[in-house]
Amino acid sequence: MSKIPVYLMPGLAASSTIFEHIKLPVEKFEIFYLEWFLPLNKESIEAYAFRMTKKIKHKNPVLIGVSFGGIIVQEMALLIETRKVIIISSVKSNAELPLRMKIAKSTKAYKVIPTQLVSNIDALAKYAFGENLVTRRLRMYEKYLQMRDKKYLDWAIENVILWRRTKPDENVIHIHGDADAVFPIRHIKNSIVVKGATHILVIMKYKWLNENLPKLILNNDEDETEI
């Protein structure tokens, strides 16, 4: 029996190294890693997702996306056939965005975010992971946050805040931490809740993911669950 192709899409500004501890049974699954590339001038999220689908080399893959990467894989799933779409620490529609992002949309405050300063690892960690940098995590963040180009950051922040999807795809499997500061759990509906997990669930709760992702891919138990 052929292996199930699983494509992993990292979060905003992150590289695929955030998945370094994700291990799926090799007899059933084959993992492939997607990476961010620079957007074109004024490129729509739909056009960017289309270009990302060109990195997919298998039919009916499983797409797993983290944070903004979760938004991207949902856009990709509108363009190609997929076996499963799983999002982690992300949102399924703009209704799940926190109030501060909705305000930023209405006031266009996102346009004045000084992304030229976000190359500072402390500031970038706050935007990407939802927490201020602490010394013991400096090396980890520097390793994971590798897409620091201002053009990309401007584009990515704008496309999170301006995402136009209003109706969630009911087939998307959503894994979310109850301590997520970027996308607070109180705004999230119909998710599998991981207790004590923050926005960096994929890094800090990899053992939970390694145990549960195979079951979620192979089964159909996407009902709201608390773990």
C-alpha positions in Angstrom: 0.0 0.0 0.0 1.3 3.4 -0.9 2.1 5.9 1.8 -0.1 8.9 2.6 1.7 12.1 1.6 1.6 14.7 4.4 2.6 18.3 3.6 3.5 20.6 6.5 3.2 24.4 6.2 4.9 26.5 8.9 3.5 29.6 10.6 4.1 33.3 9.9 7.8 33.9 9.3 8.8 30.4 10.4 10.7 27.8 8.5 9.8 24.1 8.4 12.3 23.5 11.3 9.3 24.1 13.6 8.3 20.5 12.6 11.6 19.0 13.5 10.1 16.8 16.3 7.0 15.8 14.3 7.3 12.1 13.5 4.6 10.0 11.9 4.8 6.2 11.4 7.0 5.7 8.4 5.2 2.7 7.2 2.0 4.7 6.6 3.0 8.3 6.0 5.6 10.3 4.1 6.2 13.9 5.2 7.0 16.8 2.9 7.9 20.3 4.0 6.6 23.5 2.5 8.5 26.8 2.9 7.5 30.4 2.5 8.7 32.3 -0.6 8.5 36.0 -1.3 5.1 37.3 -2.5 4.8 39.2 -5.8 3.9 42.9 -5.7 0.3 43.2 -4.4 -0.2 39.5 -4.7 -3.5 38.2 -3.4 -3.6 35.4 -0.9 -5.4 33.3 -3.5 -2.7 33.8 -6.1 0.0 33.0 -3.5 -1.9 29.8 -2.5 -2.0 28.8 -6.2 1.7 29.2 -6.5 2.2 27.1 -3.3 0.1 24.3 -4.8 2.8 23.9 -7.4 5.0 22.5 -4.6 2.5 19.7 -4.1 3.7 16.6 -6.1 1.1 14.1 -5.0 -2.6 13.5 -5.5 -5.0 13.9 -2.5 -2.4 14.9 0.0 -2.9 15.7 3.7 -2.2 19.4 4.3 -1.3 20.5 7.8 -0.7 24.2 8.4 0.2 26.2 11.5 -1.1 29.7 12.3 -0.9 31.8 9.1 0.2 28.6 7.4 -3.2 27.1 8.4 -4.9 29.9 6.5 -2.7 29.2 3.4 -3.5 25.5 3.4 -7.2 26.2 3.6 -6.8 28.4 0.5 -4.8 25.7 -1.2 -7.6 23.2 -0.5 -9.9 25.3 -2.6 -7.6 24.6 -5.6 -6.6 21.0 -5.3 -8.2 17.8 -4.0 -7.0 16.8 -0.5 -7.4 13.9 1.7 -7.5 16.0 4.9 -6.8 19.5 5.9 -5.6 20.0 9.5 -4.9 23.4 11.0 -3.0 24.0 14.2 -3.1 27.3 16.2 -5.0 29.0 13.4 -8.4 30.2 12.4 -11.1 28.8 10.1 -12.7 32.2 9.2 -12.3 35.8 9.9 -15.0 35.5 12.6 -12.4 33.7 14.7 -9.9 36.6 14.5 -9.4 38.4 17.9 -10.9 41.9 18.4 -7.6 43.6 18.1 -7.2 42.3 14.5 -10.7 43.3 13.6 -10.0 46.8 14.9 -6.8 46.9 12.9 -8.8 46.0 9.8 -11.3 48.7 10.3 -8.8 51.4 11.2 -6.1 50.1 8.8 -3.7 50.2 11.7 -1.8 47.2 10.2 -0.4 49.6 7.6 1.6 51.4 10.2 3.2 48.3 11.9 7.0 49.0 11.7 7.9 45.7 10.0 11.4 47.0 9.2 11.9 46.6 13.0 10.4 43.1 13.1 13.7 41.7 11.9 14.6 42.2 15.6 14.1 38.6 16.9 12.3 39.8 20.0 9.6 41.7 18.0 9.3 39.0 15.4 8.8 36.4 18.1 5.9 38.4 19.5 4.2 38.6 16.2 4.8 35.0 15.2 4.5 33.2 18.5 2.5 35.6 20.6 5.0 36.0 23.4 8.0 38.1 24.3 11.4 36.6 24.0 13.1 35.1 27.0 16.8 34.4 27.0 16.5 30.6 27.2 14.4 30.6 23.9 16.6 33.0 21.9 18.4 30.2 20.0 15.2 28.4 19.3 13.5 31.5 17.9 16.4 32.4 15.8 16.4 28.9 14.3 12.7 28.8 13.6 12.0 32.4 12.4 14.0 32.6 9.2 11.6 34.6 6.9 12.4 38.1 8.0 12.1 40.0 4.7 10.0 43.2 5.2 8.1 42.6 1.9 7.0 39.2 3.2 6.1 40.4 6.7 4.0 43.4 5.4 2.2 41.0 3.0 1.7 38.3 5.6 0.4 40.5 8.4 -2.0 42.3 6.0 -3.4 39.0 4.7 -4.1 37.6 8.1 -6.0 40.7 9.1 -7.8 41.1 5.8 -8.6 37.4 5.2 -12.0 37.3 3.6 -13.3 33.9 4.4 -16.5 34.2 6.4 -17.7 30.6 6.5 -15.5 27.9 7.9 -15.0 24.6 5.9 -16.7 22.1 8.1 -14.2 19.4 7.0 -11.2 21.2 8.3 -9.8 19.6 11.5 -8.7 22.3 13.9 -6.3 21.7 16.8 -5.9 24.6 19.2 -4.3 25.4 22.6 -6.4 26.8 25.4 -3.6 29.2 26.3 -3.1 30.6 22.7 -2.5 34.4 23.0 -2.5 35.1 19.3 -5.8 33.5 18.5 -7.5 33.2 21.9 -9.6 30.0 22.4 -12.7 32.0 23.3 -13.1 33.0 19.6 -12.5 29.5 18.3 -15.4 27.1 17.5 -15.4 23.4 16.8 -11.8 22.6 17.6 -9.8 19.9 19.4 -8.6 21.7 22.5 -5.1 20.9 23.8 -4.9 21.9 27.5 -2.0 24.2 28.4 -0.9 24.7 24.8 0.1 28.2 23.6 0.5 29.5 20.1 3.7 27.4 19.8 1.7 24.2 20.3 3.5 22.6 17.4 6.8 23.0 19.2 5.9 22.4 22.8 3.2 19.7 22.4 4.8 17.7 19.6 4.4 14.5 21.6 0.7 15.0 21.6 0.7 15.7 17.9 2.8 12.6 17.2 0.3 10.5 19.1 -2.8 12.0 17.7 -2.1 13.2 14.1 -2.1 9.6 12.7 -5.5 8.9 14.2 -6.9 12.2 13.0 -5.6 11.6 9.4 -7.0 8.0 9.3 -10.2 8.5 11.2 -13.2 10.8 11.0 -13.5 11.9 14.7 -13.4 15.7 14.1 -16.0 16.5 16.8 -15.2 19.1 19.3 -13.0 17.5 21.9 -11.0 18.6 24.9 -7.8 16.8 25.7 
